Amino acid sequence: MENSILVALSLQNVLQRNLDVVANNVANVNTGGFKAERLIVVDQPQVGTRPAVDGWVSTSFVRDITSVRDNTDGRIDVTDNPLDLALRGRGQFVVTTPDGDRYTRNGHFRLDETGQMVSEDGYPVQGANGAPLVFDVTDTTVTVARDGTVSTERGIIGKIRIVEFPAESALLPAGQDNSSSLDLPYDLPDPELIQGAIEKSNVEPITEMERMISTHRAYDRARQMIDREDDRIRKMLVVFVE
């Protein structure tokens, strides 16, 4: 197969992957604390080709090496719900799931039937010691300080665990608004929590739709180039046979 077709096919593969990333961003535009992702794309020279000198032209394929998160803060929306918590700046909440610890920026919490503070998915929110935060049925006032200390009219009942990773790239998607990691986090000593508010997704819908349209157009151009090149090769073979 001609190198030009192979290059175009490699481009199509990357564009399809980019469409998947953009579509996931758009799907999570209303997910609290969600961070948009971007695809990192590089040229990959074909093994064994010479540099583009002395009239030789090297062939480079297109390859995506990873996706990275845009870790800028999303908009803070005030809800006045005392169990809604927004993180400003660094940090991740920790929730306990059947598959182990998961990390999230979505602070839309609630109390379950046992009085535990749980995430939107129903997973227990960890306190500073890793144990769940449990409220009494008589608690009517909940106060969460900037550092995550949780108090009721009975006094301090715990502190919400906020962690950080040496590298944000250590976080891997694990569900709609959760992340996992093979690396061990460390407890953030100076988190900034805002009670009665939610951090919204930092996805810009218009920007993502523009990116989706431009990616579709690039995909179509690559397909048209493949069709033209395929037609050229077929015509050349017909002439050669004759």
N, C-alpha and C positions, 0 to 999 in steps of 0.2 A: 504494500500500500504506500502511496506517495506520502512523503513527510508532511506536506502541506495539509493533507487530510488528517493525519495523526495529530498535528498541532491544533487544528480546529476542533477535533474530538476532545483533546485535553482541555481546551478552553470551554467547551460545552459542559464537561464534567464539573469544572470549577464554578461555572455560572449556575448550574443546577444546585450545587452546594450553597452558593450565595443566596439563591432564591429560598432555600430551606431556612437559612439563618434569618433572612429578612422576614419571611412569613412567621417565624417564631416570635420575632420582635413585635410584629403587628398583632399577633394573637395575644400577647401579654401586655398590651398597652394599658389595660386597666388592672393589672396585677400589682398589688402593693409592693414597693421596694424592688421591683424587677429592674435589672440592668441590661441595656441593649448590648448586643454582641456585634462584632465586626470580623469579617474573614480576612486573614492575612494570606496574600497571594505572592508567589515568587516565580521567576523564570528558572527552569531546570534544563540546563544544556544537555543535549543528547550525549551519552557516553561514547567516546571514540571520535567525536567530531573535532576538527581543528578550529582555532579561533578565526575570526573574520579578518584575516590578513592575507596578502598575496593573492587576492582574488577568491579565496575560499570563504564560504559563508557557513557559520555554525548553525545548528538547529536547536532552538530552545522550546521546550514544552512549558505549559502552564500548570502550576500545582499549588493547591492550598495547603499550608503547613499547619495552621491552627486557627482557632477563633479566639478573640480577646474580648474582655468585657470593658464597657465604658463605665467606670466606677464613679462618675460624677453623681452628686446627690440629685434625687428627683424632687419634684415640687412637694412642699409640706402642706397638707390640707388639714385644717382644724375640724375635728369632729365633736369635741367635748365629751366623748366617751372615755371614762377614766381608764378603761382597759386597752385603749388604742395608744400605741407607743411608736414614736418615730425616732429613728437614729439619724443624727446629723454628723457627717464626716465618717470616720472609720468605724468598723465594728460589724459584728453579726450576732443575731440572737441564736441560741442553741436550743433545738427541740430534740426530744428522745423519740425515736421511731423503732419499729421492730427490726430495722436494718442497721441500727446504730445511730449515732449522733448526726443530725443534719443542721445546716446553717441557713439562715434566712434573714432578709431585711424587712419582711412583711410583718409588721407589728400589730396586725388586726387580731387581737387576742380576745378570749372570752373565758368564762368559767364553765366547766362541765358539771355533770350531776354530782360528782364527788367533791366539788369545790376547788379542783385543780385549775390553774391557769393553763389554757391550751391554745395552740395555734388554730388558724382557720381550718386546717386539715384535721384537727382534733388531737394533735400530738402535744404531750406535756412540755411546757416551757421550763427550761432548767434554771434553777437558782445558782448562786455563786458556788455552791458545793456540789453541783450536779444533780441535786435532788429537786423534785417538783415543788412549785410554790402552791401551798394549799391554804385556802381561806375558810373561815368559820361561817356558819349560816347566819350568825349574828352580825357579821361585818357589813356595814352599810356605807362606809367611807373608805375609799382606796386612794392613797397618795403615792406616786412614784417620783422620787427625786431625780435630779439630773444624772446622778451616778448610778441609778438603777435600784436604789434602796426602796423597798416596798413597805408601806405602813398602813395600818388601819387604826380605828379608835382604840384597839387593844395594844398598839405600839408597833414596833418593827417586826415584821414576820419573815423577812428575807431580803435577798438582793438578786436581781435578775443578772444572769451570767451573760456578759458581752465579751466576745473573743475576736481575735485578729490573727491573720496569717502573715508570716514573713513575706510571702509573695501572693498577691491576689490570684495569680494564675494557678495556684494550688486548688482553687475551687472548681468543682466539676458539676454540671447540671444534674440534678436528681429530683425530677418532678417539676411541677409548674413554677413554684417559687422557692424551692429548697435547693441546697447544694451539698455535695459531699466532698471529702478530701482524704487523700492518703497521708497528708502531712498533719502533724499535731499543731493545734492552735495554741495561742497563749492568751490568758485573760487580759483584756484591755484595762489598764489602770485608770484611765480618765475618759470614759465614754460620755457622750452628750445625748441624753434622752429627753424627748419632749412628750409629756403626757397629754392625752386628749387630742392627738394628731396622728396622721398617717403619712408616711412617705410614699408618694405615688411613683409609678414607673417613670424612668427618665427617657423612655422611647418618644421620639418626635414623629407622630403619625404621618405628617406631610412629607418629611424627609424620607421616611421608610417607603412610602408609596412612590416617591420619585425614584428611589433606588430600585424598587421592584420593576418599575416601568423601563428604566434604562437597562436593567439586567435582561429583561425579556427581549428588548430590541437587540442587544448584543448577541443573545442566544440565537435569534432569528438570522442575524447577519452571518454568524458562524455556520448555521445550517445551509443558508443560501450559497456560501462559499464552498461547502462540501459538495452540494449538488452540482455547482458549476464545474468543479474540479473533476468530479466523477463523470460528468458528461464529456469533458475534454478528453479524459483517458479513454473512454469508450470509443469516441470518434477516432482517436489516434490508433487504437487497436484495429478498428475497421479498415483504416487506410493501410496499416501495416500488413494485414491479412491479404488485402487486395493486391 
